[in-house]
């Protein structure tokens, strides 16, 4: 990211699909907004964070239907 290079530890974005002991499938990911807060990203990164968060939400909705 433009503001804090430490953000690279959380990039590229990842999605984890996993199954619990009851055989229920789950989809998990770190919200880019949380990543931005974690690394104290500023306004220069805000447009990219917004796009990434929206895209992940759409993918999660498409895959899970919720």
N, C-alpha and C positions, 0 to 999 in steps of 0.2 A: 504494500500500500504506500501511498505517497507520503503519509505523515510519519509512520513508525515502521521501520524495517522489521521490527520484532514480530510484526503480524505474519510474516512468512512462516512462522512456526505453526500457524493454524491454516495455512494455505498449501495446496489447493483445498477447496472445500470438499468435504467427504460426506457421504450418506451411508449409514449402516442399516442394513436390513437383517433382522435376526429373529430367531424363534425361541420362545421361552419354554419352560418345562411342561406347560399345558398345551404346547404346540400352537400357540397364538403368535402370529407374525407381527413384528414391530418395525417401524421406520424411525430412525433417530438421526439428528444432525445438530451441530452447534449453529445457532442463529447468528448470521453475520452481524446483526445489531449488537449481540452480546460480545462477539469477537472485537468489534469496534470499541465497545466500552472497556473491554479487558486491556486493550492496547492504547487507550486514550487517543483514539484517532480524532482528527479535527475535521473542519469543514471541507477541506480539499478531498477527503475520502468519502464524504457523505453521499454523493451521487452513486458511486460504485457500490457502497454498502446497501443502499436502497434497492438497486437493481438486483444484486445478489440475493437479498432477503426475499424480494418478491418472486424471483425465479424459483428459489427453493420451496417457498410456500405453494406455488402453483404445481410444481412437480409432486410434492407430498400430497396435495389434494387430488391430483390426477391419479396417482398410484393407489391411494388409500380410499378415496371417495369421501373423505371427511375434511 
